[in-house]
Amino acid sequence: MGVKTGWPCSWKPSEVGADRIVNGVAAFHRYGGVIVVDFGTAVTFDAISAKGEYLGGVIAPGLGISSEALFARAARLPRVEIKDPAK
């Protein structure tokens, strides 16, 4: 079964998560060529051309994973709570 996004691409949809496909298609239809950044468990960056072509992407550890590693390995760095600011 193919992924029907109306999105011209040379990549295999099975190689990119559904969340990244949806983000890319939605951002392209709203803004055109764009770099989509999604902050979640991971931080993903996906580049979409002005023609709607998926150019590629990168995935990196998210804020929670990064902060846990930093607190666990950095000398004398106190653990702090990460939460949404009031304003």
Number of C-alpha atoms within 10 A of each C-alpha: 3 7 11 6 12 8 17 10 14 9 12 9 13 10 7 12 9 12 9 18 18 12 14 27 18 14 17 23 11 10 9 16 18 17 19 17 17 16 12 11 13 15 14 18 17 19 19 22 14 12 12 20 18 23 13 13 15 10 12 13 14 15 15 13 12 14 16 11 11 14 14 13 10 9 8 8 10 10 11 8 7 9 6 6 5 4 3
